[in-house]
Every structure is written in structure tokens, then in C-alpha cells.
Amino acid sequence: MKGKKHTPEQVIAKLAEGDRMLNEGKTVGEVARTFGITETTWHRWKNTYGGIKGPDMKRLKELEAENRKLKIMVAELSLDKAMLKEKA
């Protein structure tokens, strides 16, 4: 069964709250259960989003959107190039 997806903002907020809980002496397992995730998910989130703050997340989203647009442009240009080669 597939679980629910968390937005990057939600993940960052949960990581901050979880770090606070860890500093209070709770274990990673207890923190993960509090958020309804597995320990593996907690560690994956920590590796992916551990050092990211709010403004950095906004910039990351902007870069990902720009990257998607550029990939579409490259794909379209590649198709155009292939069509021109075929005609020549």
C-alpha cells in the first residue's frame, strides 16, 4: 500500500520538530512513529532535506521548474533536428 506524499515544506517542518524531539531525548523510532513514518523514511528525509531551510527550498523549487522547462525544450529541439535530418 502506498503512503501519502509529503510536500518538501511539510518534510522540513517535520524534520525541525523531530530534531527538537531528539534533543529532548526521544529515539528516532519514537519520532518516526509520532509522524507516522518509518525510520528509513526519516533517514532518507534527513539525507535529502536535512540542511535545507525555507528560502533554500523556494530556490530549489524554482530551479526544478526551470529544469523541467529546459528538458521539454531539448526534447522538442531533438525532435525537430531528427525531422530535418530525415527530410535531407
N, CA, C and O atoms as CSV, one atom per row, in Angstrom:
chain,resi,resn,atom,element,x,y,z
A,1,MET,N,N,0.840,-1.166,0.000
A,1,MET,CA,C,0.000,0.000,0.000
A,1,MET,C,C,0.892,1.238,0.000
A,1,MET,O,O,1.836,1.327,0.786
A,2,LYS,N,N,0.599,2.174,-0.864
A,2,LYS,CA,C,1.389,3.386,-0.993
A,2,LYS,C,C,0.929,4.412,0.036
A,2,LYS,O,O,-0.269,4.644,0.197
A,3,GLY,N,N,1.876,5.018,0.725
A,3,GLY,CA,C,1.548,6.017,1.734
A,3,GLY,C,C,1.294,7.373,1.113
A,3,GLY,O,O,1.397,7.549,-0.101
A,4,LYS,N,N,0.960,8.331,1.967
A,4,LYS,CA,C,0.694,9.665,1.446
A,4,LYS,C,C,2.007,10.387,1.169
A,4,LYS,O,O,3.025,10.133,1.813
A,5,LYS,N,N,1.957,11.269,0.220
A,5,LYS,CA,C,3.140,12.050,-0.127
A,5,LYS,C,C,3.175,13.305,0.728
A,5,LYS,O,O,2.142,13.932,0.965
A,6,HIS,N,N,4.332,13.660,1.178
A,6,HIS,CA,C,4.524,14.883,1.941
A,6,HIS,C,C,5.200,15.907,1.040
A,6,HIS,O,O,6.085,15.560,0.259
A,7,THR,N,N,4.790,17.154,1.145
A,7,THR,CA,C,5.447,18.212,0.380
A,7,THR,C,C,6.799,18.492,1.026
A,7,THR,O,O,6.995,18.206,2.207
A,8,PRO,N,N,7.723,19.045,0.263
A,8,PRO,CA,C,9.025,19.370,0.865
A,8,PRO,C,C,8.904,20.294,2.075
A,8,PRO,O,O,9.673,20.175,3.029
A,9,GLU,N,N,7.939,21.214,2.037
A,9,GLU,CA,C,7.753,22.109,3.177
A,9,GLU,C,C,7.321,21.335,4.412
A,9,GLU,O,O,7.776,21.615,5.521
A,10,GLN,N,N,6.430,20.350,4.214
A,10,GLN,CA,C,5.988,19.525,5.336
A,10,GLN,C,C,7.142,18.706,5.888
A,10,GLN,O,O,7.283,18.552,7.102
A,11,VAL,N,N,7.960,18.187,4.997
A,11,VAL,CA,C,9.104,17.377,5.426
A,11,VAL,C,C,10.062,18.220,6.252
A,11,VAL,O,O,10.522,17.782,7.306
A,12,ILE,N,N,10.365,19.419,5.786
A,12,ILE,CA,C,11.294,20.293,6.509
A,12,ILE,C,C,10.736,20.638,7.884
A,12,ILE,O,O,11.475,20.654,8.868
A,13,ALA,N,N,9.432,20.914,7.957
A,13,ALA,CA,C,8.813,21.226,9.247
A,13,ALA,C,C,8.886,20.016,10.181
A,13,ALA,O,O,9.176,20.165,11.368
A,14,LYS,N,N,8.623,18.820,9.649
A,14,LYS,CA,C,8.670,17.614,10.472
A,14,LYS,C,C,10.102,17.308,10.912
A,14,LYS,O,O,10.319,16.828,12.024
A,15,LEU,N,N,11.072,17.581,10.051
A,15,LEU,CA,C,12.465,17.369,10.442
A,15,LEU,C,C,12.851,18.301,11.583
A,15,LEU,O,O,13.532,17.890,12.522
A,16,ALA,N,N,12.417,19.557,11.502
A,16,ALA,CA,C,12.729,20.511,12.572
A,16,ALA,C,C,12.085,20.070,13.884
A,16,ALA,O,O,12.729,20.087,14.933
A,17,GLU,N,N,10.818,19.679,13.822
A,17,GLU,CA,C,10.122,19.202,15.016
A,17,GLU,C,C,10.771,17.923,15.531
A,17,GLU,O,O,10.936,17.753,16.739
A,18,GLY,N,N,11.137,17.033,14.631
A,18,GLY,CA,C,11.773,15.781,15.028
A,18,GLY,C,C,13.125,16.008,15.675
A,18,GLY,O,O,13.472,15.334,16.645
A,19,ASP,N,N,13.896,16.956,15.144
A,19,ASP,CA,C,15.190,17.267,15.757
A,19,ASP,C,C,14.998,17.798,17.172
A,19,ASP,O,O,15.773,17.485,18.076
A,20,ARG,N,N,13.948,18.611,17.354
A,20,ARG,CA,C,13.657,19.124,18.691
A,20,ARG,C,C,13.335,17.965,19.641
A,20,ARG,O,O,13.791,17.935,20.784
A,21,MET,N,N,12.537,17.010,19.139
A,21,MET,CA,C,12.168,15.851,19.950
A,21,MET,C,C,13.394,14.988,20.270
A,21,MET,O,O,13.519,14.468,21.379
A,22,LEU,N,N,14.297,14.839,19.293
A,22,LEU,CA,C,15.518,14.060,19.520
A,22,LEU,C,C,16.387,14.731,20.578
A,22,LEU,O,O,17.001,14.053,21.403
A,23,ASN,N,N,16.440,16.063,20.555
A,23,ASN,CA,C,17.221,16.789,21.558
A,23,ASN,C,C,16.623,16.643,22.953
A,23,ASN,O,O,17.331,16.784,23.950
A,24,GLU,N,N,15.322,16.360,23.029
A,24,GLU,CA,C,14.665,16.138,24.316
A,24,GLU,C,C,14.895,14.716,24.828
A,24,GLU,O,O,14.501,14.387,25.947
A,25,GLY,N,N,15.524,13.885,24.021
A,25,GLY,CA,C,15.879,12.537,24.480
A,25,GLY,C,C,15.079,11.409,23.865
A,25,GLY,O,O,15.282,10.251,24.232
A,26,LYS,N,N,14.171,11.705,22.936
A,26,LYS,CA,C,13.417,10.638,22.291
A,26,LYS,C,C,14.301,9.934,21.267
A,26,LYS,O,O,15.289,10.498,20.797
A,27,THR,N,N,13.938,8.700,20.925
A,27,THR,CA,C,14.702,7.941,19.931
A,27,THR,C,C,14.152,8.240,18.535
A,27,THR,O,O,13.066,8.800,18.386
A,28,VAL,N,N,14.917,7.858,17.528
A,28,VAL,CA,C,14.486,8.044,16.141
A,28,VAL,C,C,13.206,7.257,15.889
A,28,VAL,O,O,12.317,7.726,15.179
A,29,GLY,N,N,13.109,6.074,16.463
A,29,GLY,CA,C,11.908,5.260,16.303
A,29,GLY,C,C,10.669,5.940,16.863
A,29,GLY,O,O,9.602,5.906,16.250
A,30,GLU,N,N,10.816,6.556,18.027
A,30,GLU,CA,C,9.680,7.271,18.629
A,30,GLU,C,C,9.273,8.471,17.791
A,30,GLU,O,O,8.086,8.735,17.604
A,31,VAL,N,N,10.258,9.191,17.292
A,31,VAL,CA,C,9.971,10.357,16.450
A,31,VAL,C,C,9.265,9.917,15.176
A,31,VAL,O,O,8.282,10.532,14.762
A,32,ALA,N,N,9.764,8.857,14.555
A,32,ALA,CA,C,9.163,8.362,13.312
A,32,ALA,C,C,7.719,7.933,13.551
A,32,ALA,O,O,6.842,8.243,12.745
A,33,ARG,N,N,7.466,7.228,14.643
A,33,ARG,CA,C,6.089,6.809,14.960
A,33,ARG,C,C,5.181,8.007,15.184
A,33,ARG,O,O,4.010,7.978,14.805
A,34,THR,N,N,5.709,9.060,15.796
A,34,THR,CA,C,4.918,10.270,16.029
A,34,THR,C,C,4.408,10.841,14.709
A,34,THR,O,O,3.275,11.315,14.627
A,35,PHE,N,N,5.245,10.793,13.683
A,35,PHE,CA,C,4.875,11.350,12.378
A,35,PHE,C,C,4.230,10.326,11.455
A,35,PHE,O,O,3.815,10.663,10.346
A,36,GLY,N,N,4.145,9.082,11.904
A,36,GLY,CA,C,3.513,8.044,11.094
A,36,GLY,C,C,4.351,7.607,9.910
A,36,GLY,O,O,3.821,7.276,8.850
A,37,ILE,N,N,5.673,7.608,10.095
A,37,ILE,CA,C,6.594,7.191,9.034
A,37,ILE,C,C,7.524,6.121,9.585
A,37,ILE,O,O,7.528,5.847,10.786
A,38,THR,N,N,8.306,5.521,8.703
A,38,THR,CA,C,9.284,4.532,9.152
A,38,THR,C,C,10.604,5.218,9.461
A,38,THR,O,O,10.842,6.356,9.056
A,39,GLU,N,N,11.448,4.513,10.180
A,39,GLU,CA,C,12.779,5.058,10.464
A,39,GLU,C,C,13.560,5.275,9.173
A,39,GLU,O,O,14.317,6.238,9.050
A,40,THR,N,N,13.371,4.378,8.220
A,40,THR,CA,C,14.044,4.505,6.925
A,40,THR,C,C,13.648,5.803,6.242
A,40,THR,O,O,14.491,6.508,5.688
A,41,THR,N,N,12.359,6.112,6.286
A,41,THR,CA,C,11.880,7.358,5.683
A,41,THR,C,C,12.495,8.549,6.399
A,41,THR,O,O,12.905,9.517,5.758
A,42,TRP,N,N,12.562,8.485,7.728
A,42,TRP,CA,C,13.165,9.580,8.495
A,42,TRP,C,C,14.605,9.820,8.036
A,42,TRP,O,O,15.001,10.963,7.810
A,43,HIS,N,N,15.384,8.754,7.898
A,43,HIS,CA,C,16.787,8.897,7.497
A,43,HIS,C,C,16.895,9.393,6.051
A,43,HIS,O,O,17.785,10.181,5.730
A,44,ARG,N,N,15.994,8.934,5.182
A,44,ARG,CA,C,16.007,9.405,3.793
A,44,ARG,C,C,15.693,10.894,3.749
A,44,ARG,O,O,16.361,11.651,3.043
A,45,TRP,N,N,14.679,11.318,4.501
A,45,TRP,CA,C,14.344,12.749,4.571
A,45,TRP,C,C,15.523,13.544,5.099
A,45,TRP,O,O,15.840,14.614,4.579
A,46,LYS,N,N,16.168,13.029,6.124
A,46,LYS,CA,C,17.295,13.724,6.742
A,46,LYS,C,C,18.429,13.901,5.731
A,46,LYS,O,O,19.053,14.960,5.669
A,47,ASN,N,N,18.689,12.864,4.943
A,47,ASN,CA,C,19.744,12.956,3.934
A,47,ASN,C,C,19.371,13.917,2.818
A,47,ASN,O,O,20.227,14.638,2.306
A,48,THR,N,N,18.102,13.933,2.439
A,48,THR,CA,C,17.666,14.755,1.322
A,48,THR,C,C,17.458,16.207,1.723
A,48,THR,O,O,17.931,17.113,1.037
A,49,TYR,N,N,16.753,16.439,2.834
A,49,TYR,CA,C,16.344,17.788,3.214
A,49,TYR,C,C,16.991,18.309,4.484
A,49,TYR,O,O,16.628,19.381,4.966
A,50,GLY,N,N,17.935,17.574,5.028
A,50,GLY,CA,C,18.493,17.917,6.330
A,50,GLY,C,C,19.019,19.325,6.479
A,50,GLY,O,O,18.779,19.956,7.509
A,51,GLY,N,N,19.728,19.841,5.493
A,51,GLY,CA,C,20.326,21.164,5.632
A,51,GLY,C,C,19.569,22.269,4.943
A,51,GLY,O,O,20.069,23.390,4.850
A,52,ILE,N,N,18.374,21.987,4.454
A,52,ILE,CA,C,17.641,22.980,3.677
A,52,ILE,C,C,16.723,23.786,4.583
A,52,ILE,O,O,16.001,23.231,5.412
A,53,LYS,N,N,16.762,25.091,4.414
A,53,LYS,CA,C,15.877,25.993,5.145
A,53,LYS,C,C,14.833,26.534,4.174
A,53,LYS,O,O,14.883,26.230,2.982
A,54,GLY,N,N,13.902,27.320,4.661
A,54,GLY,CA,C,12.794,27.844,3.866
A,54,GLY,C,C,13.194,28.526,2.565
A,54,GLY,O,O,12.730,28.118,1.500
A,55,PRO,N,N,14.051,29.563,2.617
A,55,PRO,CA,C,14.429,30.263,1.375
A,55,PRO,C,C,15.149,29.346,0.379
A,55,PRO,O,O,14.974,29.477,-0.833
A,56,ASP,N,N,15.950,28.429,0.897
A,56,ASP,CA,C,16.645,27.484,0.028
A,56,ASP,C,C,15.653,26.571,-0.679
A,56,ASP,O,O,15.857,26.213,-1.839
A,57,MET,N,N,14.581,26.193,0.012
A,57,MET,CA,C,13.570,25.331,-0.584
A,57,MET,C,C,12.869,26.059,-1.724
A,57,MET,O,O,12.579,25.463,-2.762
A,58,LYS,N,N,12.599,27.339,-1.533
A,58,LYS,CA,C,11.951,28.119,-2.591
A,58,LYS,C,C,12.847,28.148,-3.830
A,58,LYS,O,O,12.368,27.958,-4.948
A,59,ARG,N,N,14.115,28.380,-3.636
A,59,ARG,CA,C,15.060,28.429,-4.751
A,59,ARG,C,C,15.164,27.061,-5.422
A,59,ARG,O,O,15.251,26.977,-6.647
A,60,LEU,N,N,15.156,25.994,-4.632
A,60,LEU,CA,C,15.217,24.639,-5.180
A,60,LEU,C,C,14.008,24.378,-6.072
A,60,LEU,O,O,14.151,23.813,-7.157
A,61,LYS,N,N,12.824,24.781,-5.629
A,61,LYS,CA,C,11.619,24.585,-6.433
A,61,LYS,C,C,11.707,25.369,-7.739
A,61,LYS,O,O,11.317,24.864,-8.792
A,62,GLU,N,N,12.222,26.611,-7.677
A,62,GLU,CA,C,12.378,27.410,-8.888
A,62,GLU,C,C,13.330,26.724,-9.871
A,62,GLU,O,O,13.061,26.677,-11.072
A,63,LEU,N,N,14.428,26.201,-9.362
A,63,LEU,CA,C,15.397,25.531,-10.220
A,63,LEU,C,C,14.822,24.253,-10.830
A,63,LEU,O,O,15.090,23.942,-11.990
A,64,GLU,N,N,14.038,23.516,-10.051
A,64,GLU,CA,C,13.420,22.306,-10.582
A,64,GLU,C,C,12.426,22.641,-11.687
A,64,GLU,O,O,12.351,21.927,-12.688
A,65,ALA,N,N,11.660,23.721,-11.516
A,65,ALA,CA,C,10.701,24.140,-12.544
A,65,ALA,C,C,11.446,24.553,-13.814
A,65,ALA,O,O,11.042,24.192,-14.919
A,66,GLU,N,N,12.524,25.302,-13.654
A,66,GLU,CA,C,13.321,25.724,-14.809
A,66,GLU,C,C,13.923,24.502,-15.506
A,66,GLU,O,O,13.961,24.446,-16.735
A,67,ASN,N,N,14.383,23.544,-14.741
A,67,ASN,CA,C,14.962,22.328,-15.301
A,67,ASN,C,C,13.936,21.562,-16.127
A,67,ASN,O,O,14.255,21.060,-17.205
A,68,ARG,N,N,12.689,21.468,-15.621
A,68,ARG,CA,C,11.625,20.791,-16.374
A,68,ARG,C,C,11.389,21.485,-17.719
A,68,ARG,O,O,11.259,20.827,-18.751
A,69,LYS,N,N,11.336,22.819,-17.695
A,69,LYS,CA,C,11.113,23.575,-18.930
A,69,LYS,C,C,12.241,23.344,-19.924
A,69,LYS,O,O,12.000,23.164,-21.117
A,70,LEU,N,N,13.474,23.351,-19.424
A,70,LEU,CA,C,14.619,23.143,-20.308
A,70,LEU,C,C,14.631,21.739,-20.896
A,70,LEU,O,O,14.996,21.562,-22.058
A,71,LYS,N,N,14.242,20.747,-20.118
A,71,LYS,CA,C,14.182,19.376,-20.637
A,71,LYS,C,C,13.157,19.271,-21.759
A,71,LYS,O,O,13.392,18.590,-22.758
A,72,ILE,N,N,12.024,19.942,-21.596
A,72,ILE,CA,C,10.996,19.935,-22.646
A,72,ILE,C,C,11.530,20.604,-23.903
A,72,ILE,O,O,11.316,20.113,-25.011
A,73,MET,N,N,12.228,21.729,-23.731
A,73,MET,CA,C,12.798,22.431,-24.885
A,73,MET,C,C,13.801,21.555,-25.624
A,73,MET,O,O,13.787,21.504,-26.854
A,74,VAL,N,N,14.664,20.870,-24.895
A,74,VAL,CA,C,15.666,19.999,-25.508
A,74,VAL,C,C,14.979,18.867,-26.267
A,74,VAL,O,O,15.392,18.520,-27.374
A,75,ALA,N,N,13.934,18.292,-25.676
A,75,ALA,CA,C,13.221,17.204,-26.339
A,75,ALA,C,C,12.589,17.685,-27.644
A,75,ALA,O,O,12.655,16.994,-28.660
A,76,GLU,N,N,11.979,18.867,-27.616
A,76,GLU,CA,C,11.348,19.402,-28.819
A,76,GLU,C,C,12.387,19.701,-29.901
A,76,GLU,O,O,12.169,19.410,-31.077
A,77,LEU,N,N,13.518,20.283,-29.494
A,77,LEU,CA,C,14.574,20.586,-30.467
A,77,LEU,C,C,15.173,19.297,-31.034
A,77,LEU,O,O,15.530,19.251,-32.211
A,78,SER,N,N,15.285,18.273,-30.228
A,78,SER,CA,C,15.809,16.997,-30.716
A,78,SER,C,C,14.872,16.387,-31.754
A,78,SER,O,O,15.323,15.818,-32.748
A,79,LEU,N,N,13.571,16.508,-31.520
A,79,LEU,CA,C,12.602,16.015,-32.496
A,79,LEU,C,C,12.693,16.812,-33.798
A,79,LEU,O,O,12.663,16.242,-34.889
A,80,ASP,N,N,12.803,18.138,-33.672
A,80,ASP,CA,C,12.936,18.970,-34.863
A,80,ASP,C,C,14.183,18.590,-35.659
A,80,ASP,O,O,14.136,18.493,-36.885
A,81,LYS,N,N,15.277,18.378,-34.973
A,81,LYS,CA,C,16.536,18.011,-35.626
A,81,LYS,C,C,16.396,16.669,-36.342
A,81,LYS,O,O,16.856,16.506,-37.472
A,82,ALA,N,N,15.755,15.710,-35.670
A,82,ALA,CA,C,15.560,14.391,-36.287
A,82,ALA,C,C,14.688,14.491,-37.535
A,82,ALA,O,O,14.953,13.814,-38.529
A,83,MET,N,N,13.649,15.329,-37.496
A,83,MET,CA,C,12.783,15.509,-38.661
A,83,MET,C,C,13.538,16.149,-39.814
A,83,MET,O,O,13.355,15.760,-40.967
A,84,LEU,N,N,14.386,17.129,-39.513
A,84,LEU,CA,C,15.167,17.789,-40.571
A,84,LEU,C,C,16.179,16.828,-41.193
A,84,LEU,O,O,16.400,16.855,-42.404
A,85,LYS,N,N,16.791,15.983,-40.370
A,85,LYS,CA,C,17.747,15.001,-40.894
A,85,LYS,C,C,17.025,14.006,-41.806
A,85,LYS,O,O,17.568,13.580,-42.826
A,86,GLU,N,N,15.816,13.645,-41.434
A,86,GLU,CA,C,15.044,12.689,-42.201
A,86,GLU,C,C,14.680,13.275,-43.568
A,86,GLU,O,O,14.687,12.552,-44.564
A,87,LYS,N,N,14.368,14.558,-43.632
A,87,LYS,CA,C,13.999,15.195,-44.901
A,87,LYS,C,C,15.208,15.382,-45.807
A,87,LYS,O,O,15.071,15.347,-47.030
A,88,ALA,N,N,16.391,15.579,-45.228
A,88,ALA,CA,C,17.587,15.847,-46.018
A,88,ALA,C,C,18.199,14.621,-46.621
A,88,ALA,O,O,19.214,14.713,-47.311
